[in-house]
Amino acid sequence: MIRHGQTDFNRKGIVQGRGVDSSLNEVGLKQASNFYRYYRGVSFDKVYTSSLRRTKQTVAEFINCGIDHEALPGLDEIHWGSKEGKPFDLRDHQEYQEVTDQWSRGETHVRIAGGESPEQVQVRQQDSLNQIMSNSHERTVLICMHGRALRIFMCLLLSYPLKHMNLFPHNNTGLYQITYTGNFFRLDAINCLKHLQLNETE
């Protein structure tokens, strides 16, 4: 499971959530290419993405190789409501910090005006997880999603309270490797970025 590659919204510190369908920038495309070159030998049975362009672009080379692909809206980024598409000013940053502090205290029903709460996101993620797990013939899958959504999804997989979502760091194209044992999900790698160390000749 990986986060999408860099976008100009990431680079400029502009809020992009479920309502912003941005594209990868040049850096993000390079990150995606490096990820593909490093992991192209893995026999993925399926590639899952959110419904947003930036996730599909990140794993496009796998899809172009003929690997089955399915976009699940349940994997979309959290909706940041009134803050989406806007750069952080001091007031916005303060409000964002207040809301995320509430989440860390366990008040995960709280949401920014017009947006979603972590609890609402996890409900739609559960539907997507049920759909993925129902395809029992798919043994190895690649999931590409978003930063905050990834943190919420990790809590779902590992049965962590949502207030602990910040335990899961994420960088653009950072890889989480997870194994389903038949009884529970085991975390094998956290935000791995070794693919970004590839040079042009590798």
N, C-alpha and C positions, 0 to 999 in steps of 0.2 A: 504494500500500500504506500503510495507516494502523494506528496503535495505537488500541485502543478508548478510549472516553471515560472520565472519572473515575468511580470507585466510592467508596463510603465506606471500603472497605478501603484504597484508595490514600490517601485523605485522612487516615486514622488511622494509617497506617504499619503495617498488618497484612498479613502475608504471604498473597498469593493466587496460587496456581498452578493447575495443571491440575485439582486436586481441589476447588477452590472455585468454585462457579458463582454468582458475585455479579451484582448488577444495577447499572446506572448510577444515580448519585445525581442530584440536581437540576442540579448543575454539569455533569455528564457528558451529560445530556440536552440541555442548552443547547449544549454543544460539538458534539454530534452534529447538532443543528439548524443551527448555523452552518456546519458542514461541508457539509451537504446544500444549503443556500442558495447557498453559494459554487460548488459543483461540480455542481449539478443540470443545467447545460447540457452536461456531458460525456456523450457517447453511449456509456455502458458497455454492453457486450454481456453481461456476467455479473458478479455479485457473489459473491465467495467469503468465507466466514468460518470461524472455528474452530467447534467444536461447542458453545462456551460462550455463555451468554446475553448477556454484556456486549458481545461482538463483534456479535451479531445486532441488539441494540438500537441500536448505534452507526450501523449502515447501514440501519436499518428503513425510513426514508423512501424510499430508493432501491428497496428490495424492494417496498414498498407501491405504487410507481409501475408495477410490473409487470416490472421487470428480473429476469431469471432469477437464482436464488440457489442456491448449493450450500454446505453445511457440511462441512468436511473435518476430521476429528479430528486429522489430521497437523499441522494449524496451531495446535493447542492450545498453551497456555503450558507451559513446563517444569514438571514436578512437583517441588515443593520438599519433598516427603516430610514428615518429622516437624515441619517448621516451618510448614506451611500452617494458616491460620486463627488464627495466634497473633501478638500484637504483638511487636515486637523488644524484648527486654530486652538488657542488656549482654552476657550470655553468648551469646545467640542471634546478636547482631550480630557478636561476635567470631568465632563459628564460620562465619557467612556470609562474613565478610571473608576468613577463612583459605581457604575453598573457592574464592571468586572470585579470590583471589590465585594459587592453584594453576592456575586456568584461564588466567590471564594469563601464566603461565610455560609454558603448553603442555600442562598436565596435564588435558586436557579430558575424560578418562575418569572423573574424580573426580565423585562425587555426594554430596549430603546424604543421610543415612540414610533409606531408604524412598522416595527421589526418583529423578530422572533425571539423567544427565550430559548435557552439551551434545552429545556424540557420539551418544547415543541419540536425542536430540531431532532431530538433523540427519538421521538415518536415516529417521524417519517423515516429516520434511519433504520429503525427496527423493521419496518416494512421492507426496506431494501435488503437488509441482512437476511430476512426470512426468504426472500426471493433468491438471493445468491446461494444460501445454504440448501435450498430445495433442489438445486441442480447438482446432485451428488456425484454425477459423472465428471464434473469439473474438479480436478484434483489440485491444480495449481492455477491461481488467478492473480491478475494484476488489477488493482483498484487505484484510480487516480481521482483525488478529490481536493479539498481546500483546507487551509490552516486551522481555523476555529472548528470547522466541521470535523476535521480529523481528530482534534482533541476530544470532542464530544463522542465520536465514534469509538475511540480507544477506551473511553470509560464504559461504553456499552459492551464492547467485546470482553473486557477484563473485569466487568462487574464492579467498577470503581464508582463511588459517589461522584456526581457531576462537579461538586465543589473542588475536586482534585484534578480537574482537566488540565490545569497549567503545569502539571507534572510532565506533560508530553510536549517536548520542544518540537519545532518544525522549521525547516528551511525549504526554499524552493527546490523541488525534486528530492528532498530528503526521504529515505526509504525506511519504512517500518516492515519488518518481516514477522509474520504471525503464523503459527501452526495450530490447527484445530486437532486436538488429540482424540476426539470422539466424545469427550466429556467436558472439555473446557478449552479456551484459547490460551496459547502460550506465546509470550513475547520473546522473540529471538534476536531482534536487532532494532535499535532505536535511532531514527533520524540519520541513517547512514549516508554519508556523502562521498564515499571513496570513488565513485564514478566521475566526480568532478575533477579528479586529479589526472584524468587521462590527457595525454597530449595528442597532437594532430596525427602522429604516425601510428598510434595504437589502435 
